[in-house]
Amino acid sequence: MEGTPNVLLEAMASALPIVVTELDGVTGVFVRDGIEALVVAQNDWKHLAICLSRLLEDQHLARTFGQQARNRAVASYSLTSVANEYAHMFKRLER
């Protein structure tokens, strides 16, 4: 239970296709189902297998998800993006 799932961010930055189980504060925040990743319910092994097979069989879909994930990681979670967010937050606190 980590606040920022580093392994997920590393996979995103590496443009890897992602299959992840639902987890509050992660799915929908870091990755969105059907955009950057495939999201499955926890303990739904059958759906997990289907999603993994889908990405293995559809290389175009896997590449698309991987690139979308990378774009999101760079835009929202890169060192520059995070530093800018902190700078904006501190400026708002100064007021």
SVG drawing of the C-alpha trace seen along z (x, -y; Angstrom):
<svg xmlns="http://www.w3.org/2000/svg" viewBox="-14 -37 27 54">
<polyline fill="none" stroke="black" stroke-width="0.4" points="0.0,0.0 2.1,-2.8 0.9,-6.3 2.6,-6.6 3.0,-3.2 6.5,-3.5 6.4,-0.2 3.3,-1.5 5.0,-4.9 8.1,-3.1 6.0,-0.9 4.2,-3.9 7.5,-5.8 8.8,-2.7 5.7,-2.7 4.8,0.8 1.2,2.0 -0.4,2.2 -3.0,4.5 -3.8,3.5 -6.3,4.5 -8.7,1.8 -7.3,-0.1 -8.6,-3.4 -6.2,-6.2 -4.4,-4.4 -6.9,-3.3 -8.6,-6.3 -5.9,-8.6 -2.6,-7.2 -4.1,-5.1 -7.5,-5.0 -9.2,-1.9 -9.2,-1.6 -6.9,-4.6 -3.6,-3.8 -4.3,-0.4 -6.8,2.4 -8.3,2.5 -9.7,5.6 -11.5,6.2 -9.4,7.7 -9.5,11.5 -11.2,11.7 -8.6,14.1 -10.7,15.0 -10.9,11.3 -7.2,10.9 -6.4,13.8 -8.6,12.3 -6.9,8.9 -3.4,10.3 -4.3,12.5 -5.9,9.5 -2.7,7.5 -0.5,10.4 -2.7,11.1 -3.2,7.5 0.2,5.8 -1.2,2.6 -3.4,2.3 -0.5,3.1 1.7,0.4 -1.2,-2.1 -1.7,-1.6 2.0,-1.8 2.4,-5.0 -0.6,-6.6 0.7,-5.6 4.1,-7.1 2.5,-10.3 0.6,-10.6 3.7,-9.8 5.7,-12.5 2.9,-15.1 1.8,-14.5 4.5,-12.7 7.9,-13.7 10.3,-15.5 9.6,-18.8 5.8,-18.3 5.8,-17.4 8.3,-20.3 6.0,-22.7 3.0,-21.5 4.8,-22.0 5.9,-25.5 2.3,-26.4 1.1,-25.0 3.7,-27.0 2.9,-30.2 -0.8,-29.7 0.1,-29.1 2.1,-32.4 -1.1,-34.4"/>
</svg>
